[in-house]
Amino acid sequence: MRDSDPARGVLRTGRPLDEHGDPVDDLVEGPALELDPDGPATALLRESSRPLASNPGAGTWGVLLETPDEGRTDRPVLLQWLAPDAAEPPAHVHPTTETFAVLDGELTVVRDGEADRLGAGATVTVQPGVEHSFRNDTDAFVAFRAELPSMLTVESLYTVWGMDHEGAFGADSEYGQPGPIQGLVLAADLRGETTMTAAPLPVQRLLWATVGRLARAVGYSGIDDRYLDDAFWERHVEQPRL
């Protein structure tokens, strides 16, 4: 299942799938990923044995290229795409480095409030303890390779993405992003590896122990490794034929 535009040299894929395995109806917001069939990001996707995953509500796609248990790297490596209107992740810090390598388009990486626009071929490493985020400030798709702090980061991303496909955030068949309470619960599971900087850490700890505990009691869930299952993404995301 795919659409292509020969004139533009673009492959459209990665749309959410309905219960029958078909791309969602055009009347339902379900963004498509636009791939350059000859681009470096598509080449990496072609070589990967894992399925394409996505976060429709944020305009983000990804595929896990490497994991530490495979012996080639001590960090997980995630290939990601951002749509022109992709949501920017909340600013955060890690106790270890995180490296971004731009493959296609132009990625803006924000470190300690300073924004750097990086073109294809550029690489930047965010040092431990440096507040950072990233976004797409262009009107085209951007693809980049990220060396993440640990598999917990991957699990947290895939949990948010999977919950979005299951309708946890949006309403009326639309997609969305975690609200404050859901975000608080997920942030609690990430503590020690990733810390959001929107509120002081002592305040966050207090919220985790009070509001977060109550939220879990009434059904809010945290990071769930079942979303790493390839079969989940094959059921929920249109896979490219490369």
C-alpha positions in Angstrom: 0.0 0.0 0.0 1.6 3.2 -1.1 1.1 6.4 -3.1 3.8 7.9 -5.2 4.3 11.1 -7.1 6.7 10.4 -9.9 6.9 14.1 -10.8 8.2 15.0 -7.4 10.1 11.8 -6.8 8.2 11.3 -3.5 6.9 8.1 -1.9 3.9 8.7 0.5 3.6 6.0 3.1 3.5 5.5 6.9 -0.2 6.4 7.2 -2.2 5.0 10.2 -4.1 1.8 9.4 -7.7 1.0 10.3 -9.0 -2.2 11.8 -9.0 -3.7 8.3 -5.4 -2.9 7.6 -6.3 0.0 5.2 -5.0 3.6 5.5 -7.4 5.8 7.4 -10.0 7.7 5.4 -8.9 11.2 4.2 -11.6 12.7 6.4 -9.7 11.5 9.5 -6.5 13.3 10.3 -3.8 10.7 9.5 -0.6 12.2 8.2 1.6 10.5 5.6 5.3 10.4 5.5 7.0 11.6 2.4 10.1 9.8 1.5 12.8 10.5 -1.1 13.2 7.0 -2.6 16.9 7.8 -3.3 17.7 9.7 -0.1 20.1 8.5 2.7 17.3 8.1 5.2 15.3 5.8 2.9 18.4 3.8 2.3 18.7 3.2 6.1 15.0 2.3 6.3 15.4 -0.2 3.4 18.2 -1.9 5.3 16.3 -2.1 8.6 14.6 -5.3 9.6 12.2 -3.5 11.9 8.9 -1.9 10.9 8.2 1.8 10.6 6.5 3.3 13.7 4.7 6.6 14.0 3.1 9.2 16.3 0.3 10.7 14.1 -0.6 13.4 16.6 2.9 14.8 16.6 3.8 14.3 12.9 6.7 12.0 13.7 7.9 8.6 12.3 10.7 6.4 13.3 12.4 3.0 13.0 14.8 1.4 15.4 18.1 0.8 13.6 20.3 -0.6 16.3 20.0 -1.8 19.9 22.7 -2.4 22.5 22.0 -6.1 22.8 22.9 -6.6 19.1 26.5 -5.9 20.0 27.3 -3.2 17.4 26.7 -0.2 19.7 26.2 0.7 23.3 23.3 3.0 22.5 20.1 2.5 20.7 20.0 4.3 17.3 16.6 5.6 16.1 16.0 6.9 12.6 13.3 9.7 12.8 11.3 11.9 10.4 9.5 15.1 11.3 6.7 16.6 9.2 6.8 20.3 8.5 4.2 20.8 11.3 5.7 18.3 13.7 5.3 19.0 17.5 8.4 19.9 19.3 9.3 17.6 22.3 9.4 19.3 25.7 12.8 20.6 26.8 14.7 18.0 28.8 18.1 16.9 30.0 20.0 13.6 30.2 22.9 12.4 32.4 24.5 11.1 29.2 25.1 12.4 25.7 22.7 12.4 22.8 23.8 12.7 19.2 21.8 13.9 16.2 23.0 13.3 12.7 20.9 15.0 10.0 20.3 12.9 6.8 17.7 14.8 4.8 16.4 18.4 5.2 17.2 20.8 8.0 16.8 20.1 11.7 16.8 22.7 14.4 18.4 21.6 17.7 17.9 23.9 20.7 20.5 23.7 23.5 20.2 25.9 26.5 17.8 28.1 24.6 20.2 28.6 21.6 18.8 27.3 18.3 21.1 25.8 15.7 19.8 24.9 12.2 21.6 21.9 10.9 21.6 20.8 7.3 22.1 17.3 5.8 25.4 15.8 6.8 25.7 17.9 10.0 26.1 16.1 13.4 25.8 17.6 16.9 26.2 15.9 20.3 24.3 17.3 23.3 26.4 17.0 26.4 25.1 15.6 29.7 23.0 18.0 31.7 22.4 20.4 28.8 18.7 21.3 28.3 17.7 20.6 24.8 15.0 19.9 22.3 14.6 19.7 18.5 12.1 20.7 15.8 11.5 21.2 12.1 11.4 24.9 11.2 11.0 24.2 7.5 8.2 23.4 5.1 9.7 20.0 4.1 10.3 16.7 5.9 13.5 16.3 7.9 15.2 13.0 8.6 17.8 12.4 11.2 19.7 9.6 13.0 19.7 9.8 16.8 21.9 8.0 19.2 19.7 7.9 22.3 20.7 7.6 26.0 19.2 4.1 26.5 16.5 1.7 25.5 14.3 3.3 28.1 14.1 6.4 25.9 13.0 4.2 23.0 10.4 2.5 25.1 9.0 5.8 26.3 8.8 7.2 22.7 7.2 4.0 21.4 4.7 4.0 24.3 3.5 7.5 23.5 3.3 6.7 19.8 1.5 3.4 20.4 -1.0 5.0 22.8 -1.7 7.7 20.2 -2.6 4.9 17.7 -4.9 3.4 20.3 -6.8 6.7 20.7 -5.5 7.5 24.2 -5.0 11.2 23.5 -7.3 12.5 20.7 -11.1 12.7 20.4 -13.6 11.9 17.7 -11.2 9.6 15.8 -8.4 12.1 15.8 -4.9 11.8 17.1 -3.2 13.9 19.8 -0.5 14.2 22.4 -0.3 13.3 26.1 -2.0 15.7 28.4 -0.3 17.0 31.6 -1.3 14.0 33.8 -0.3 11.4 31.3 2.9 13.3 30.7 3.6 13.3 34.5 3.1 9.6 34.8 5.5 8.9 31.8 8.0 11.4 33.2 8.1 9.5 36.5 9.1 6.3 34.7 11.9 8.2 33.0 13.4 9.8 36.1 17.1 9.2 36.4 17.5 9.0 32.6 15.5 11.9 31.3 14.2 14.9 33.2 11.8 17.5 31.8 12.8 21.0 32.7 9.4 22.8 32.6 9.2 22.6 36.4 11.9 22.3 39.1 12.9 18.7 40.0 11.6 19.0 43.6 8.2 20.0 42.3 8.2 17.2 39.9 9.1 14.7 42.6 6.2 16.0 44.7 3.8 15.6 41.8 5.0 12.1 41.0 4.4 11.1 44.6 0.9 12.6 44.8 -0.8 13.3 41.6 1.1 10.6 39.7 0.3 7.9 42.2 -3.4 8.9 42.1 -3.3 8.9 38.3 -2.0 5.4 38.2 -4.7 4.3 40.7 -7.4 5.5 38.4 -6.0 3.9 35.2 -3.2 6.1 33.8 -0.4 3.9 32.6 3.3 4.5 32.2 6.0 3.1 29.9 5.0 -0.2 28.4 7.5 -2.4 26.5 4.7 -4.2 24.6 4.9 -1.3 22.1 8.3 -2.5 21.0 6.5 -5.5 19.4 7.0 -5.4 15.6 3.6 -6.9 15.1 1.9 -3.9 16.7 3.4 -1.5 14.2 2.7 -3.7 11.3 -1.0 -3.7 12.3 -1.1 0.1 12.9 1.2 1.8 10.4 1.3 1.5 6.6 4.7 0.0 5.8 6.7 1.2 2.7 7.5 -1.2 -0.1 11.1 -0.3 -0.9 
